[in-house]
C-alpha cells in the first residue's frame, strides 16, 4: 500500500527502507532535500491516492502539532494521520478531535526498536479506532517483527502512547538495574573480568535481555566505559510514568528511583549531598571534604 512518511531521521529513514523492502510505496518528506521524496507537505499529499495514510515521525510537542495542523487542510475525509513519535498520551485526544471535525482519523503509535528496527522489526503499540487501525494494518504488519509478538491494538486514542510511556518507564528501571550491577562488579576486588561476567549472562540466565546484549556490546568497545561521562538525559516518558503512578496511587519505587538517578547524574557537585555531608559533620563530627 501507499504511505506518506514525514520525518526521515534515524527511525523514520530506517522505517522507509523496511517498508519499501516489503513492497510498499513510501513517499517520504524531510527538510533535507537529499532525503526527501517530496518538496513539501502539499506535494507529499498530492503523490498519495485517497484514502491516504500519513505517518509523522518527528519530535514530540510543538513539531508534531505543527505537522498535524499543516496536514488538516491538505487531507480529505477518510484519510488517517498517524503519530509515531513519543508524544504525551494527553495530547492525543485533542488532536483526534480536531482531525475528526474534517472526517480524518487519528492513530497514536508507540514505536520501539531504535536503530535496530530496520533489521529486526519494530514493536508497535497502537491507539485508535478499529476502522482506522484496519486502514494502516498492512503497514503495521510489515514494520513489526516476524511472528506473533511485537504488535498490539492497545485501545482507543491515547492507548498507544500510554503503553509506550509505561514501556519506557520499565526500560529506565531495567537499564538502571544493569548499571548498578556493573558498578558493583567494577568496584569488587573479587571479580577481575567484568565484561566476561556480563557476556556470560546473555544465555541461560533469568536476567538475559536485549538490553543486556547491548551492554555487552558497549563493553566490548570500551571494557570499563572510560570514554563515557556518567550523564544521562530523560526524554519525558519516565517523568510521565511517575506522574501517572502518583495520579493513580500506584507504588513505583524502581522506576521513580531510576528517573531520579538520571537527575543526579547531571550534577557535578550535588547540593543535596553537600547538605548530607554538612549534617553528618554537625551531629557526628564526621570528616568533610572542602573545595
N, C-alpha and C positions, 0 to 999 in steps of 0.2 A: 504494500500500500504506500501512499504518499505521506510524508511528514514534513512539516516546516519545523526547523530546529534553530532556536535563537540562543546564541552563546556557544562558541566553539573552543572553549578553553580546554584544560586537562581532562575534564569529564565529558563535556559536550562534544569535543572533537573526536574522542575515542568512541563515544556512542554513535556518532555519524558513521564511523568506519565499520563498527559492528553491524549496524543496521543495513548498510549497503552490501556488506558481505553476505547478509541473509536474503538479499534480493529486493529490499525496499528502496523506493526513490526518496532520497532525503535532500531537501533544499535547505541549506544552512545559511544563517546570516550571522556575521560578526563585524565589529567595527574595523577590523583589519581586512582590507580588500583582498589580500593574498589568500585568506582563509575562506572568504565569503562566496556563496553561490548567488547572492542577490545584492543589489545596490542599496536597498533599504527595506523596511518592513512592507511597504506597499508592493514593491517588486516581488518580495518573497510570497506574499498572499496571492499575487496575480499568477504565480507559477504553479499554484495548487488548485486542484479541482474540488469543488464543493461536493459533499460536506467535508470540510477541512479539519485536520488536527494539527495544532501548532503548539510546540513544546518549548518552554522557556527554561534555559539552564544558565541563569545569571545570578549574581549575588542577591541574597535576601534583602528585604526592606525596600528602600526607595527605587533601586534599579528595577526590581520586579514590578513594583506598582506602575512605574512609567511605561514599561513594556506592555502591561495589560491595558492601561489606559490608551496607549497608542494603537493597539490592535482592535479595540472595540469598534471604531468606525470603519475599519477595513474588512472585518469579518461579517458573515451572514448568519441568519438563524439556522441552527442545526450544526454549526461548527463547534469545536471543542478546544478550549485553551487548557494546557497542562503546565503546572508549575512544578518543576523537578528540583528546585533549589531548597535550601534549608530554611524555609520560611517558618515563622512562628505560626502555630496552628490557629491562633485567634485572628490572623489576617485572612484566613481562607473564606470564612462565611461572608464577610462584606464583599470580597472580590466576586464570589459566586453570585451574590445578589445583584451586583452591578451588571455582570455579564448576562444574567438571566433576563434583565429588562430588555435585552436585544435578542433573546432567544438563543444565546450562546451558552454552551455547557462549560463546566469547570471541573478539573480533577487536580487534586494535590497529591503529589507522588514523592514519598521519601525514597531516596536513591542511595544505596550503599554499594561499595565496590572499589571506589577510588581509582587509582591509575591501573589497577589490575582488571577492571571490569571488562575492558575490550577483549581480553583473552578468556576470562573465566565466567563472565556474565555479571549482571548487577542484581542485587536483591532489591525488590520493588515493593513498597508499602503504599497502597492506593486508597485515596478517599474520594467519594463522589457517588453519583447515581449509577445504577446497573446499566442504564441506557448509554451513558457516556463512557463507562468502562468498556462496554462491548465495542464501541467505535474505535477505541485505541488498543484493543486486545491483541491484534497481530503484532503491533509494536512491542507490547509488553512481553509477548511470548518469545520474541527474538532477542530482547535485551536480557531477559532472565537467564540464569544458569540452566544447563540441561538437567532434566529430572523433575521430581515432584516438588522440590523446595525452591525458595527464592522469590515467590510472588504471593501477595495476599491482597484481596479487596477488603481492607480493614474496617470499612464502614462508610458513613456519609461524609460530606465535605468536612475537612479538618482532620479526619481519622488518619490519613496517610502521614501527614506531617506530625501528628501527635505520636504515632507509632515510631517514626524516625527519631523524634525527640527522646523518647524513652530508650530506644536502641543506642543513641549516642551517650545518654547518661550511663547506661550499663558499660559502654565502651570506656568511659572515663574511669569507672571503678576497676575494670579488668586491667587496663593499662597500668593503673597505679599499683595494683597488687603485684604485677610482674616487676614494676620498677622498685618497689620496696624489697622484694626478694633479691633482685640483682644487687641492690646496695648492701644488703646484709651479707651476701656471698662475697662481695668485694672487700668488705670490712673484716671478714673472718680470717684468722690465722691458720685454719684447718684446710680451707679449700684453695688450691693453687691453680685450678683450671676452671675459672668461672664460665667462659664461653662453652667449654665442653659440657658442663653441667646443664646449661640452658639447652644445648643441642640434644642432650640425652633425653630431655623431657618431651621431645617432639613426637615420640612414638611410645605407645604402651602406658602412658600416664593419664590420670584424670584431669591434668591441667593443660593438656595439649590443645592448641587452637591456632588459628591463622595469625593472631596477634603474636603468639609465641614464635611462630615461624618467622615473622618479620623482625622480632627482637634478635633472633639467631642471625638473621641476615645482616642486621646492623652491627652485631658483634664480630661477624666475620670481616667486616670492613674496618672496624675500629674496636679492638677487643676490650678496651677499658673506657670507651666513649670519651676519650680525651679531647677529641676535636669538637665536641659539642659543649654548649653552655646550658646549664640547668635552668632553662627558661621555657615555660610552656604557656601559650595563649589558650583562650577558650573562645569558641565561635558562637556561643549563645545557647546551644541546646542543653548543655549541662546546667546552666543557670535556670532555664525554663523548667527543666525536670525537677529541680529542687523547689522552685516556686510552686509547681503543681503538687508536690509532696506536702508542702505547707498548707496549701488550699484544701487538700483532701485529707489532711491529718494522717498521711502515710509515713511511717518511720523509714528514713532513707539515709542511714548512718554512713554507709560506704561511699555512695555516690556524692553526698554532701562533702565528706572529708576529702575526696579526690578533687572536687572542684576547689575547695579552699586551699589545697596543696598547690594548685596552679597559681592561685593568687600569691601565695607565699614565695613561689619561685621567681616572681618578678621584683622582689625586694632585695636589694644588695645588702641592706643593713636593717633588719626588721625592727620597727618601732615597738611591736609587741614583745619581742624577745629582749629588747633593751629594758622594758618595764619589768619583765620577769627577772632579769639579772639584778636590777636595782632592788626589787623586793627581796630576793634571796640574800643580798648583801645586808639589807636593813634588818631583817629578822634573824638571820643566822650568821652574819659576818662572813658569808661566803665570798671567795675571791671574785673580783670583777676585772674585765679587760677594758682598758681605755684606749681611745684612738690617739 
